[in-house]
Amino acid sequence: LRHLFALYELPTFLDAVWLRGDDPFSLHCREWYLHLGQGQNLRHCMLPIPYTKKVAHQFLLAPGEVSMEQALRWGQVLGLGGDEHLARAVIGTRLGESFAHEEFWETVLRWLIQHPLFDRAQLGPCIDYLHYQRFADMIQRRGVDGRQTFAPLQPRLTMLGRSPETLLRQVTSWHRGLARSNLVQIRDWPASGIRDFQFVEGQRGQDSFRLWRIRELLGSRALVAEGRAMRHCVATYAASCARGHASIWTLEQESATGVQKALTIEVRNQFRTICQARGKLNRLPTDKERSLLHRWCSEAGLTLAAFLG
C-alpha cells in the first residue's frame, strides 16, 4: 500500500487504517492516508477536532502502536502544550476513541495541562465522572404531556474554578454512591468471543499454589459488584459493553486462603486491545500482573496498549 499510494514517508500507525471496518470514520481515515501519502497537509482534511500547524506536527510523531483516534488525541494534547505522559494517559481513556462533545473536552485537556501535578493514574476515573455527570442521560423527568424524558445530572458542568482536590473528592464520592445507586440500568449482554485465561503456579494444596483467572463480566450487576469490591467506577461501562464496543474482565487469584480480586480490565473489542487495567482504588498493575496480561494477549490474540507496559 505504501508502494502504491505513498510518495512520502508516513508514520507507521497509519498502516492500521487499512485493517479497520467500513464505517464512515474508517473510510475517512483511508482518505487521510492517501492525502498524506501524496504530501498534502493534514489540516486540509475534515478532522473531528480543530488542528493547528503545531498539533498536526505532533500527530505525525505519535507512537506506532496507537490507533488513528489515539494519534489525533496525541497530537492535540502535545500541540496544546501537554507532555507525552499526559498524552499516554489521555489516549487510555474514552477520549482515545471518541470525539463527541469536543468543545467541552478541549476545556478539560487545557485544565489538565494547567495542572501538571494532577495524578495521571486518576485521569480515567475523572474523565468517566465528567462524562457521566454532563452527558449521560440519568435523570428521569415527566413533561406536561405525560411523556418521560431523561437528562444528564449536570448538563452545564464546566472546569472553571475547579481545583484538582475538589475534582478528586467528587470522583471519590461518586464512586461510593455508584454501587448503591439504582441509576445503572439492569441488563445483560453476550460474550465478546475473546478467550478466558487461566495460569497455574505451584501445586494445589501447597502454600505456593496460585490459580490466576481472567473472566468476562456479562451484566450490569456483575459490573456493580466489581466496582464495589475494587472501589472504582467500572459500573458506568454497562452501556458500552451492551453495545459491544468494550468488554470488561476481572483478574482473580485463587490460593490456599481463598479467591482475591487483582485487576479490572477493559478491552476495546474492535481492536482487540487491552486499554485499561486497574487494581483496587485505581492502582496501576504490578509487574506480576503485567506479565499475566502479556500471557493472556499471546493466548487470546490481544494487544496490550503501550501505555500499560
Number of C-alpha atoms within 10 A of each C-alpha: 8 13 7 8 13 16 13 12 11 17 14 14 18 21 16 15 19 14 10 15 11 10 8 8 16 16 15 16 20 18 15 21 22 18 17 21 18 15 13 14 13 20 13 10 15 12 15 13 14 13 20 14 12 14 22 20 16 18 24 19 15 24 16 15 16 21 21 21 17 25 24 25 27 30 24 25 26 22 19 15 14 19 14 14 12 21 23 22 19 22 24 22 19 14 19 22 16 13 16 12 10 14 11 14 18 16 14 17 21 15 18 21 18 12 12 13 9 17 12 16 13 16 19 20 20 19 18 18 22 20 20 17 19 18 18 17 16 18 12 12 12 10 8 7 6 8 8 10 12 12 15 17 16 17 14 9 14 14 16 9 8 10 12 15 10 11 15 18 11 15 21 19 11 16 22 16 13 21 23 11 12 9 13 19 15 12 14 15 16 12 15 16 10 15 16 13 18 16 13 13 11 11 11 13 10 10 11 11 15 19 17 21 20 22 17 21 22 20 20 23 18 19 24 25 14 24 22 20 14 20 19 26 27 26 23 22 19 27 16 13 26 18 11 16 15 22 26 28 21 21 23 18 19 15 18 13 7 7 13 13 17 21 25 27 22 21 24 20 18 11 15 17 17 25 22 21 25 23 20 18 16 19 14 17 20 13 10 8 17 16 13 19 24 16 16 21 18 12 12 15 12 21 19 21 17 14 14 17 11
